[in-house]
Amino acid sequence: MPPIMRRIILTYIFLMSIGSLAIQAQVPINSIDSNGTMRDQYGNQIDPSTQPDNLEDSTGIEIQSIPPKLYMWTLSETLGERTMIPADTLSLNFQNTNLVEGMTGHYNYLGNLGTPRLSRLFFERRYTDEPTTFLAPLSSFYVRPDELHFTNSNVPYTNLTYYKAGSKVNGEDRFKAYFSVNANKRLALGFNIDYLYGRGYYAAQSTAHFNAGLFASYIGEKYQMHAAYNNFYMKMNENGGITDDRYITHPDEMEDVGGNQYIPTRLEETSNRNHNFFVYLTHRYRLGFHREVTKIEETQDPVARHKAKRDSTEIPKDTILTEEFVPVTSFIHTLKIERSSRRYRAGVEPTGEDAIYDNTYFQEGSSNDSTIALSVKNVLGVSLLEGFNKYAKAGLTAYVSHKFSRYTLMNMDTSIPNPSPVQYDEHELFVGGELAKRQGTLLHYNVNGEVGLLGEAIGQFKVNGDMDLNFRLGKDTVNLYARGHVTNLLPSFYMRHYHSNHFSWDNDLNKEFRTGVEGELNIQRWGTNLRAGVENIKNYTYFDQNALPAQHSGSIQVIAATLNQKFKLGVFHLDNEVTWQKSSNSTILPLPDLSLYHNFYILGKLAKVLTVQFGADMRYFTTYHAPAYMPAIQQFHLQPENDQVQLGGYPIINAYLNLHLKRTRIFVMMYHVNAGMGNGQSFLVPHYPLNSRLLKIGVSWNFYD
């Protein structure tokens, strides 16, 4: 076992020990509603202190405790609004949960676990960067505050997941732990650990990422709070890609080097190191009133219920008079502190005719680049909540946000020995508002707008809106969604300023103006989901053929449509996803016209307790000039003019077996079973081949105690 794995396991045991202190204070409860109120199986509010695991009444009837229940949610980062999500307990397609290319293969990446990636589907790309531009390609590992999962449960909840592929020499390992416990009905605490180690099947390609985080939530009638701390260490060796693609596409034409790990690469002794941590806090205080609620329900007296069932008579009913809190106004505060640092080191770099960089500003033959970004953001808001009377059909929120950012860059004045780094300070002050309807089942909508007032925010604005309509049509559940946005935003700081050994720029870029609309139709019983959208971009900002920031002064339009269709015949299933998209300027914004995903499998149960999914899936996209990757800036960019290659037209097929037994999920997958077949173009990024045929396994346990 690697030393770092032992440290992770010891850390996990230590945190579990801390969590056990909270467990001792916790009393099992029946269920928790979305407001954090404990209720029994009939929906009645209960006092948790009177609910032991099981009871035996005076008649000798044993009353069993209700099975474990939990719910999860995510938060909107700005205002901390909660969105309920399914708990991570499903077994279907578990084998895809650790793939860098995503569940249905939308991402291009460098071939190894944890390496940078970029979605081929334009509408999945985020046009607002992560805390730094350098973290955006690491989205398979880095988790933003609005992606964190908070949990509330009637018993302690733990999930342990382990993925394994290949050998100790070139294989992959990933260990994930998630723990949450309720100290009482309002307060929940937890932690998460994520460790990833990809040794790499090609030279100088290993990755080692580690994240540890703590989180807490308090859901009271008046005061509500969510807090989180996450610390990410992401280390990655860079090989610049292989020197000749024919080692993969036409190996018979090349000298036998003794294995993929010995194929020559463009870089050696080169690495990127990213360290990020954030502290996130969102809390609110709600003002309102109490009102009486009268309910007539079946009695919960176990003796009376047993006697009525024994005598086949109607269960007696109780008249219950309770009080409920009705919130009217909410005062909101959100704080986010984040620090990101990046270091690019190269001990040996090719020079002369073999040089891969056009410019060198500090020293030939090696690099030691670094930068730091620090930001502090505060949001203050006041909200008039929906539902406090019959006329309050929507909630209305007004807020103001201020963000201070400090960026530290290398000093480009080479005439000064050991010059001090240069700092850039930026302030952004926005005012915004939100109109939202989140209650009910038929119609929901949310419109959020911000406009900049001071600092770099002047002239910036964004308006986002979404709506969903849900109704029954015969035996079908039909969902209609509509989304739209209008934004005028300044490109990120690192698109405007960056200093390093081989790349340096200080650009005066215009704001990027985007308008887009998207619609979606979902028919659950048919297994049909259809999504289509269009977007127009003016002053599109990108990395050009020389891996330098550039802007297109005109407009670019992108139109796309995705159809998801599931078919079922007995135990046989065929899930399909077809995406068509078109860019009006494929030179600046290249996209594949078609992207396909097909999954054929058999799904059934053995002995009524073991769920089995056995099948194979395929990913495919049409040929296009896929973006290249530049290690020195850790970014994808347009292919160089002197090195144009078409990628695509090559299927990637995986065969798998999934097993789900009670609280345990297991998969066995043969990844890339068609390696070496067809045209052999097993590349998602120019000169970065995919791993060859590889056996992968994974197991996930859920514990409710």
Summary of the structure (lengths in Angstrom):
residues: 705
radius of gyration: 27.7
end to end distance: 27.7
largest distance: 98.2
contacts: 2256
relative contact order: 0.11
helix: 9%
strand: 53%
